[in-house]
Amino acid sequence: MTNKYCDVIVVGGGNAALCAAMSAKEHGAKVLVLERAPEAKRGGNSRFTGGGFRMVHNGLEDIKEVVPELSAEDIAITDFGQYTAEKYLDDLGRTTQYNIDPELAEILVDRSTDTVKWIRKQGVKFEPQYGRQAFKVNGRYKFTSGVVVNAIGAGQGLVESEYKAIAQQGIELRYGAHVMKLLRGKEGVNGVSVVIDGVEEQIYAGAVVLACGGFEANREWRTRYLGPGWELVKVRGTRYNTGEGIRMALEIGAQSYGHWSASHACPFERYAPDFGNLEKIGAGIRHSYPMGIMVNAEGKRFVDEGADWRNFTYVKYGPIVLKQPGSYAWQVFDTQTTHLLRGEYKMRGGHKVEADTLEELVKRMEDVEPKAFLETVREFDASIKKDAPPFDPNIKDGRGTVGLALPKSNWATALDKPPYTAYSIGCGITFTFGGIKIDKTSRVLDMADDPMRGLYAGGEIVGGLFYFNYPSSSGLMAGAVFGRTAGREAALFALGKTAE
């Protein structure tokens, strides 16, 4: 057992942790990052993301500050729109059924733009998120659902750029570091007990930042808190987010907070590996359901595929897939929309079938009731509004159905243009919503809402942000905002420049 000292210890190795480390260093602290994963698997869940950041922007001029490399041609063919603070807050409120902590919501929104600009200064480069958030129609792209930019290279490019930055800044980093316990002294949390290479060490610090994820990779906790069947879902990201940070904080009196029985879970490749595959990041994502229909084993539709932008429905549709007979479903498309499917559908490893007739398609699907499926498609095709506007994936086109018990509100096109393609899907979990409570300066709070001296948190470990659902690309944004805040405040506290 050895002892060591630094100003700030950051537990975790994803976007939130790296932002915390860079921020603490920026404010004068000597920083140590403890990443549980080995170097080859570093980066947490952030590495598996699309790299998108949902931020407030007022149009082209704000986007140019984040993506100064925009060409004249890019600008000419793109309508970046705008995304106001009011709209952001409304989207957060609406998707969480207004359970989101209002103070945390305002901080997330108000600091979003400045934080993305700060990340760029650390060396992360961004690009417009064409293909995921905007389609080309009549020669022009249109961004309409609040997300415009992503890190170049997606999540992998994001974390690699951030790791490069902390190396350049001289921040110490240790891999394979399994933090087991928080240490406390008279002044509060003052270090951690960590196992590295089978040897337990105690490392002391002026403050500790927890940014080591939720409990999505812990089968037992998923079943305990999310419910029966959740031990069977696929984990879209890292295998190392097992709730250790939450456990350690709760053991010393931190307050649990947020929606513990809910998570970010979405339609995902049914036969994907149990955990995210670093060789095929994103391969299992199945988010293009607004371009077709989804049916269960009984051959019946079970959601309104066009209820809203994919950004605002995919997280709540994953658990609905899990609840279907056999916990699986199929997404069905014809040639009118297959060219609009996200790139992940084209990656190897997906379970799909193709046919020139619907009768042959359902035979190849094998585990769907054929008669009911054909009847579902027939009724769906016949229900599309006769005076429906033209199909347009860049807007909520109002091209819907009438007379069905379960409508499709937008982007409804008859499945009558072969060949047909169907993808088998299950449920994939990204991160859990329950965690620990923090205040506006990212201090961890106890059961009396008092700050726990020396302890800060950011990223998925923070509860109170997301309930029931989730607006896409707000997870990385929240991790960056609260990670940056936690690093700054931890550094100031450790160096005696602020009082709690």
C-alpha positions as CSV (number, residue, x, y, z in Angstrom):
1,M,0.0,0.0,0.0
2,T,1.4,3.4,-1.1
3,N,0.4,6.9,-0.4
4,K,0.5,9.8,-2.9
5,Y,-0.9,13.4,-3.0
6,C,-2.3,15.6,-5.7
7,D,-4.7,18.5,-5.7
8,V,-7.6,17.0,-7.7
9,I,-8.3,13.3,-8.4
10,V,-10.7,12.7,-11.3
11,V,-12.3,9.3,-11.3
12,G,-13.3,8.2,-14.9
13,G,-12.1,8.4,-18.4
14,G,-14.8,9.7,-20.7
15,N,-15.8,13.2,-21.9
16,A,-17.1,14.4,-18.5
17,A,-13.9,13.2,-16.7
18,L,-11.5,14.7,-19.3
19,C,-13.3,18.0,-19.2
20,A,-13.1,18.0,-15.5
21,A,-9.4,17.3,-15.6
22,M,-8.6,20.0,-18.2
23,S,-10.7,22.5,-16.3
24,A,-9.0,21.7,-13.0
25,K,-5.6,22.0,-14.6
26,E,-6.7,25.3,-16.2
27,H,-7.3,26.6,-12.7
28,G,-3.9,25.7,-11.4
29,A,-4.4,22.3,-9.9
30,K,-2.1,19.3,-10.1
31,V,-4.5,16.6,-11.5
32,L,-4.5,12.8,-11.5
33,V,-7.0,11.0,-13.7
34,L,-7.9,7.4,-12.7
35,E,-9.4,5.4,-15.6
36,R,-10.7,1.9,-14.8
37,A,-10.4,0.6,-18.3
38,P,-7.1,-0.4,-19.9
39,E,-5.7,2.1,-22.4
40,A,-7.0,0.2,-25.4
41,K,-10.6,0.5,-24.1
42,R,-10.4,4.0,-22.6
43,G,-13.0,6.7,-23.1
44,G,-16.1,5.4,-21.3
45,N,-19.4,5.6,-23.0
46,S,-18.3,8.8,-24.8
47,R,-16.2,6.8,-27.2
48,F,-19.3,5.0,-28.4
49,T,-21.4,8.1,-29.2
50,G,-22.0,10.0,-32.4
51,G,-20.1,12.9,-30.9
52,G,-23.1,15.3,-31.1
53,F,-23.5,18.4,-28.8
54,R,-26.9,20.0,-28.4
55,M,-26.2,23.6,-27.9
56,V,-27.9,27.0,-28.1
57,H,-27.1,28.8,-31.3
58,N,-28.5,31.7,-33.3
59,G,-27.6,30.5,-36.7
60,L,-24.6,30.6,-39.1
61,E,-22.4,33.0,-37.1
62,D,-22.4,30.8,-34.0
63,I,-21.8,27.7,-36.0
64,K,-18.9,29.3,-37.8
65,E,-17.2,30.0,-34.4
66,V,-17.4,26.2,-33.7
67,V,-16.7,25.1,-37.3
68,P,-14.6,27.8,-38.8
69,E,-13.6,25.4,-41.6
70,L,-17.1,25.7,-43.2
71,S,-16.7,26.2,-46.9
72,A,-18.7,28.7,-49.0
73,E,-20.4,25.7,-50.6
74,D,-21.4,24.3,-47.2
75,I,-22.9,27.6,-46.2
76,A,-24.7,28.0,-49.5
77,I,-26.5,24.6,-49.3
78,T,-27.3,24.6,-45.6
79,D,-30.0,26.1,-43.5
80,F,-28.6,25.9,-40.0
81,G,-31.7,27.5,-38.5
82,Q,-31.4,28.5,-34.8
83,Y,-31.9,26.8,-31.5
84,T,-32.8,29.2,-28.8
85,A,-32.4,28.8,-25.0
86,E,-36.2,28.8,-24.7
87,K,-36.5,26.0,-27.2
88,Y,-33.8,24.0,-25.5
89,L,-35.5,24.3,-22.1
90,D,-38.8,23.4,-23.7
91,D,-37.3,20.3,-25.2
92,L,-35.7,19.3,-21.9
93,G,-39.0,19.9,-20.1
94,R,-41.2,18.1,-22.6
95,T,-39.1,15.0,-23.0
96,T,-38.6,14.6,-19.2
97,Q,-42.3,15.3,-18.5
98,Y,-41.0,18.4,-16.6
99,N,-39.3,16.4,-13.9
100,I,-35.8,17.8,-14.8
101,D,-34.2,19.7,-12.0
102,P,-34.8,23.3,-13.1
103,E,-31.6,24.7,-11.8
104,L,-29.5,22.1,-13.6
105,A,-31.5,22.6,-16.7
106,E,-30.8,26.3,-16.8
107,I,-27.1,25.8,-16.2
108,L,-26.9,23.2,-19.0
109,V,-28.6,25.4,-21.5
110,D,-27.0,28.7,-20.5
111,R,-23.4,27.3,-20.6
112,S,-23.8,25.0,-23.6
113,T,-22.5,27.3,-26.3
114,D,-19.6,28.6,-24.4
115,T,-18.6,25.1,-23.3
116,V,-18.5,23.8,-26.9
117,K,-16.3,26.7,-27.8
118,W,-14.1,25.9,-24.8
119,I,-13.8,22.3,-25.9
120,R,-12.7,23.5,-29.4
121,K,-10.0,25.5,-27.7
122,Q,-8.7,22.3,-26.1
123,G,-8.2,20.8,-29.6
124,V,-11.5,19.1,-30.5
125,K,-12.7,19.9,-34.0
126,F,-16.3,19.9,-35.0
127,E,-18.3,19.5,-38.2
128,P,-22.0,19.8,-39.2
129,Q,-23.9,16.6,-38.5
130,Y,-25.1,16.0,-42.0
131,G,-26.8,12.7,-42.6
132,R,-27.9,12.2,-38.9
133,Q,-29.6,15.6,-38.3
134,A,-30.2,16.9,-41.8
135,F,-31.1,15.4,-45.1
136,K,-30.5,16.9,-48.5
137,V,-33.8,17.8,-50.2
138,N,-33.9,19.8,-53.4
139,G,-30.2,20.5,-53.1
140,R,-30.3,22.0,-49.6
141,Y,-29.8,20.7,-46.1
142,K,-32.0,21.8,-43.2
143,F,-31.3,21.4,-39.5
144,T,-34.5,21.5,-37.5
145,S,-34.3,19.5,-34.3
146,G,-31.6,21.3,-32.3
147,V,-28.4,19.4,-33.0
148,V,-26.1,20.8,-35.6
149,V,-22.5,19.9,-34.7
150,N,-20.6,16.8,-33.8
151,A,-16.9,16.1,-33.0
152,I,-15.0,15.0,-36.1
153,G,-14.6,11.3,-35.8
154,A,-17.7,11.0,-33.7
155,G,-17.2,9.8,-30.1
156,Q,-13.9,8.2,-30.8
157,G,-12.5,11.3,-32.3
158,L,-13.8,13.4,-29.4
159,V,-12.2,11.4,-26.7
160,E,-8.9,10.9,-28.6
161,S,-8.7,14.6,-29.1
162,E,-9.4,15.1,-25.3
163,Y,-6.7,12.5,-24.3
164,K,-4.2,14.3,-26.6
165,A,-5.1,17.5,-24.9
166,I,-4.6,16.2,-21.3
167,A,-1.2,14.7,-22.4
168,Q,-0.1,18.0,-23.8
169,Q,-1.2,19.7,-20.6
170,G,0.9,17.4,-18.5
171,I,-2.0,15.8,-16.6
172,E,-1.1,12.5,-15.0
173,L,-3.2,9.5,-16.1
174,R,-3.3,5.9,-14.8
175,Y,-5.1,3.1,-16.6
176,G,-6.6,-0.1,-15.1
177,A,-7.2,1.9,-11.9
178,H,-10.3,0.5,-10.1
179,V,-11.3,3.0,-7.5
180,M,-13.0,1.2,-4.6
181,K,-13.6,3.7,-1.9
182,L,-13.6,7.4,-1.1
183,L,-11.4,8.5,1.8
184,R,-12.4,11.1,4.3
185,G,-10.7,13.4,6.7
186,K,-11.6,16.3,9.0
187,E,-12.0,18.6,6.0
188,G,-14.1,16.2,4.0
189,V,-13.3,13.8,1.1
190,N,-9.6,13.8,0.8
191,G,-8.7,10.9,-1.5
192,V,-9.5,7.4,-2.8
193,S,-8.5,3.8,-2.3
194,V,-7.7,2.3,-5.7
195,V,-6.5,-1.1,-6.9
196,I,-4.0,-1.0,-9.7
197,D,-2.4,-4.2,-11.0
198,G,-3.8,-6.0,-8.1
199,V,-2.2,-3.7,-5.5
200,E,-4.3,-1.4,-3.3
201,E,-3.1,2.2,-3.0
202,Q,-4.4,5.2,-1.1
203,I,-4.1,8.4,-3.0
204,Y,-4.8,11.6,-1.2
205,A,-6.0,14.9,-2.7
206,G,-7.5,18.2,-1.9
207,A,-10.7,17.3,-3.8
208,V,-12.2,14.4,-5.8
209,V,-14.4,14.5,-8.9
210,L,-16.5,11.5,-9.7
211,A,-17.2,11.2,-13.4
212,C,-17.3,7.4,-13.9
213,G,-20.7,6.8,-15.4
214,G,-23.9,5.1,-14.4
215,F,-24.8,1.5,-13.7
216,E,-25.8,0.4,-17.2
217,A,-23.1,-2.4,-17.4
218,N,-24.2,-3.9,-14.1
219,R,-26.8,-6.6,-14.9
220,E,-27.8,-7.1,-11.2
221,W,-28.3,-3.3,-10.7
222,R,-30.3,-3.0,-14.0
223,T,-32.6,-5.8,-12.9
224,R,-32.9,-4.3,-9.3
225,Y,-33.7,-0.8,-10.4
226,L,-35.0,-1.0,-14.0
227,G,-37.0,-4.2,-13.6
228,P,-37.4,-7.7,-14.9
229,G,-35.9,-8.4,-18.3
230,W,-33.3,-5.7,-18.1
231,E,-30.5,-8.2,-17.5
232,L,-31.1,-9.3,-21.1
233,V,-30.5,-6.1,-22.9
234,K,-27.4,-5.2,-24.8
235,V,-25.0,-2.6,-23.5
236,R,-24.3,-0.2,-26.3
237,G,-21.1,1.2,-24.7
238,T,-18.4,0.4,-22.2
239,R,-18.5,-2.6,-19.9
240,Y,-16.8,-0.6,-17.1
241,N,-19.8,1.6,-16.1
242,T,-21.0,-0.6,-13.2
243,G,-22.2,2.0,-10.7
244,E,-19.0,2.0,-8.6
245,G,-18.9,5.8,-8.3
246,I,-22.6,6.0,-7.3
247,R,-22.0,3.2,-4.7
248,M,-19.0,4.9,-3.2
249,A,-20.8,8.2,-2.9
250,L,-23.9,6.7,-1.4
251,E,-21.8,4.8,1.2
252,I,-20.5,8.1,2.7
253,G,-23.9,9.8,2.7
254,A,-24.5,11.3,-0.7
255,Q,-28.1,11.8,-1.8
256,S,-29.5,9.5,-4.5
257,Y,-31.4,11.5,-7.1
258,G,-33.2,11.3,-10.4
259,H,-35.1,8.6,-12.2
260,W,-33.6,5.4,-11.0
261,S,-36.1,3.1,-12.8
262,A,-35.4,4.6,-16.2
263,S,-32.6,4.8,-18.7
264,H,-31.4,5.9,-22.1
265,A,-32.3,2.7,-24.1
266,C,-33.1,2.5,-27.8
267,P,-33.9,0.1,-30.6
268,F,-30.7,-1.8,-31.2
269,E,-29.4,-4.8,-33.2
270,R,-31.0,-7.9,-31.7
271,Y,-28.0,-10.1,-31.9
272,A,-25.3,-7.5,-31.0
273,P,-22.6,-8.5,-28.5
274,D,-23.3,-8.0,-24.8
275,F,-21.2,-4.9,-24.7
276,G,-20.1,-2.2,-27.2
277,N,-17.7,-3.3,-29.8
278,L,-14.8,-0.9,-30.3
279,E,-14.1,-2.4,-33.7
280,K,-17.6,-1.6,-34.9
281,I,-18.7,1.4,-32.9
282,G,-22.3,2.3,-33.6
283,A,-22.9,-0.8,-35.8
284,G,-26.1,-1.8,-33.8
285,I,-27.9,1.5,-33.9
286,R,-31.3,1.3,-35.4
287,H,-32.8,4.8,-35.3
288,S,-34.3,5.2,-38.8
289,Y,-37.7,3.8,-37.9
290,P,-39.5,7.1,-38.8
291,M,-38.7,6.1,-42.4
292,G,-40.7,2.8,-42.2
293,I,-42.8,0.8,-39.7
294,M,-42.0,-1.4,-36.7
295,V,-43.8,-4.6,-36.0
296,N,-43.6,-7.2,-33.2
297,A,-43.7,-11.0,-33.2
298,E,-47.5,-10.8,-33.6
299,G,-47.1,-8.8,-36.8
300,K,-48.6,-5.7,-35.3
301,R,-47.3,-2.1,-35.0
302,F,-46.8,-0.9,-31.4
303,V,-45.6,2.7,-31.6
304,D,-46.2,5.8,-33.7
305,E,-42.9,5.8,-35.7
306,G,-43.5,9.3,-36.8
307,A,-44.7,10.9,-33.5
308,D,-41.7,13.3,-33.4
309,W,-38.2,13.7,-34.5
310,R,-36.1,10.6,-33.9
311,N,-34.1,12.7,-31.5
312,F,-37.0,12.9,-29.1
313,T,-38.4,9.3,-29.4
314,Y,-35.6,6.8,-29.8
315,V,-34.8,6.7,-26.0
316,K,-38.3,5.9,-25.0
317,Y,-38.9,3.4,-27.8
318,G,-36.1,1.0,-26.6
319,P,-37.9,0.0,-23.4
320,I,-41.1,-0.5,-25.5
321,V,-39.3,-2.9,-27.7
322,L,-38.2,-4.8,-24.6
323,K,-41.8,-5.2,-23.5
324,Q,-42.9,-6.8,-26.8
325,P,-43.5,-10.6,-27.0
326,G,-40.1,-12.1,-27.0
327,S,-38.5,-8.7,-26.4
328,Y,-37.8,-8.1,-30.1
329,A,-39.3,-6.4,-33.1
330,W,-38.6,-5.7,-36.8
331,Q,-38.1,-2.5,-38.7
332,V,-39.5,-2.7,-42.3
333,F,-38.7,-0.4,-45.2
334,D,-39.2,-0.3,-49.0
335,T,-37.0,1.2,-51.7
336,Q,-38.6,4.7,-51.2
337,T,-36.7,5.2,-48.0
338,T,-33.8,2.7,-47.7
339,H,-31.4,5.4,-49.1
340,L,-32.3,7.5,-46.1
341,L,-31.3,5.0,-43.5
342,R,-28.5,6.0,-41.2
343,G,-25.0,4.7,-42.0
344,E,-25.1,2.1,-39.2
345,Y,-27.6,0.1,-41.1
346,K,-25.0,-0.5,-43.8
347,M,-22.4,-1.8,-41.5
348,R,-21.7,-5.6,-41.3
349,G,-23.1,-7.6,-38.5
350,G,-26.7,-6.6,-38.6
351,H,-29.5,-9.2,-38.9
352,K,-31.6,-8.3,-41.9
353,V,-33.7,-9.9,-44.6
354,E,-34.6,-8.8,-48.0
355,A,-37.3,-9.8,-50.5
356,D,-39.2,-8.7,-53.6
357,T,-42.6,-9.3,-52.1
358,L,-44.0,-8.8,-48.6
359,E,-45.1,-12.5,-48.5
360,E,-41.5,-13.6,-49.1
361,L,-40.2,-11.0,-46.7
362,V,-42.2,-12.2,-43.7
363,K,-41.3,-15.8,-44.5
364,R,-37.6,-14.8,-44.2
365,M,-38.4,-12.9,-41.0
366,E,-39.4,-16.4,-39.6
367,D,-40.5,-15.2,-36.1
368,V,-43.3,-12.9,-37.1
369,E,-47.0,-14.0,-37.6
370,P,-47.3,-13.8,-41.4
371,K,-51.1,-13.3,-41.8
372,A,-51.2,-10.5,-39.2
373,F,-48.1,-8.8,-40.6
374,L,-49.6,-8.7,-44.1
375,E,-52.9,-7.4,-42.8
376,T,-51.0,-4.7,-40.8
377,V,-49.2,-3.5,-43.9
378,R,-52.3,-3.6,-46.0
379,E,-54.2,-1.5,-43.4
380,F,-51.3,0.9,-43.0
381,D,-50.9,1.5,-46.7
382,A,-54.7,2.2,-47.1
383,S,-54.7,4.6,-44.1
384,I,-52.3,7.2,-45.5
385,K,-54.2,10.5,-45.9
386,K,-55.4,10.9,-49.5
387,D,-54.5,14.6,-49.4
388,A,-51.2,14.0,-47.5
389,P,-48.4,16.5,-48.3
390,P,-45.3,15.3,-50.1
391,F,-42.9,13.2,-48.1
392,D,-40.1,15.4,-46.6
393,P,-37.6,14.0,-44.0
394,N,-36.3,17.5,-43.2
395,I,-39.6,18.6,-41.6
396,K,-42.4,17.2,-39.7
397,D,-44.3,16.8,-42.9
398,G,-47.7,15.9,-41.5
399,R,-47.9,13.0,-43.9
400,G,-49.8,10.8,-41.6
401,T,-52.5,8.1,-41.4
402,V,-56.2,8.2,-40.5
403,G,-58.4,5.5,-39.0
404,L,-55.8,3.4,-37.4
405,A,-55.8,2.7,-33.7
406,L,-52.2,3.5,-33.6
407,P,-51.4,6.3,-36.1
408,K,-48.2,7.3,-37.8
409,S,-48.1,11.1,-37.6
410,N,-45.4,12.0,-40.0
411,W,-43.3,10.5,-42.9
412,A,-45.9,7.8,-43.7
413,T,-45.3,6.2,-47.1
414,A,-47.0,3.1,-48.4
415,L,-44.9,0.0,-48.4
416,D,-45.5,-0.7,-52.1
417,K,-42.2,-0.2,-53.8
418,P,-40.0,-3.3,-53.6
419,P,-37.5,-4.6,-52.8
420,Y,-38.3,-4.7,-49.1
421,T,-35.8,-4.8,-46.2
422,A,-36.4,-5.7,-42.6
423,Y,-34.0,-5.4,-39.6
424,S,-34.4,-7.5,-36.4
425,I,-34.1,-5.3,-33.3
426,G,-34.0,-5.6,-29.5
427,C,-33.2,-3.1,-26.8
428,G,-29.8,-1.5,-26.2
429,I,-29.0,0.5,-23.1
430,T,-26.7,3.5,-23.2
431,F,-26.8,5.0,-19.7
432,T,-29.0,5.1,-16.6
433,F,-30.8,8.2,-15.4
434,G,-30.5,7.6,-11.6
435,G,-27.5,8.9,-9.8
436,I,-26.4,11.3,-7.1
437,K,-27.5,14.9,-6.4
438,I,-25.3,17.9,-7.2
439,D,-25.8,21.6,-6.8
440,K,-25.1,24.3,-9.4
441,T,-21.4,24.2,-8.7
442,S,-21.3,20.4,-9.2
443,R,-20.8,19.8,-5.4
444,V,-22.2,16.4,-4.3
445,L,-25.0,16.9,-1.8
446,D,-26.0,14.8,1.2
447,M,-29.4,13.9,2.4
448,A,-30.0,17.3,3.9
449,D,-29.0,19.0,0.6
450,D,-25.7,20.2,2.2
451,P,-22.5,20.0,0.1
452,M,-20.1,17.2,0.9
453,R,-16.8,19.0,1.3
454,G,-14.2,18.0,-1.3
455,L,-16.5,15.9,-3.5
456,Y,-17.8,16.9,-6.9
457,A,-19.5,15.0,-9.8
458,G,-20.2,15.3,-13.5
459,G,-21.5,13.1,-16.4
460,E,-23.8,10.1,-16.2
461,I,-23.3,9.7,-12.5
462,V,-25.4,12.9,-11.9
463,G,-29.1,12.4,-11.3
464,G,-31.9,14.8,-11.9
465,L,-31.4,15.7,-15.5
466,F,-33.2,13.0,-17.5
467,Y,-36.5,11.4,-16.8
468,F,-38.5,9.0,-19.0
469,N,-36.8,10.2,-22.1
470,Y,-33.9,12.2,-23.4
471,P,-33.2,14.8,-26.2
472,S,-30.4,13.4,-28.3
473,S,-26.9,14.9,-27.9
474,S,-27.7,16.4,-24.5
475,G,-25.7,13.7,-22.7
476,L,-22.3,14.7,-24.0
477,M,-23.3,18.4,-23.6
478,A,-24.3,17.8,-19.9
479,G,-21.1,15.9,-19.3
480,A,-19.0,18.7,-20.7
481,V,-20.8,21.4,-18.8
482,F,-20.9,19.8,-15.4
483,G,-17.5,18.1,-15.8
484,R,-15.9,21.5,-16.6
485,T,-17.7,23.1,-13.6
486,A,-16.7,20.2,-11.3
487,G,-13.1,20.5,-12.3
488,R,-12.9,24.2,-11.8
489,E,-14.7,24.1,-8.4
490,A,-12.6,21.2,-7.2
491,A,-9.4,23.0,-8.1
492,L,-10.4,26.2,-6.4
493,F,-11.4,24.3,-3.3
494,A,-8.3,22.2,-3.2
495,L,-6.1,25.3,-3.6
496,G,-8.0,27.2,-1.0
497,K,-9.3,29.8,-3.4
498,T,-12.9,29.3,-2.5
499,A,-14.9,28.3,0.6
500,E,-17.7,25.8,0.7
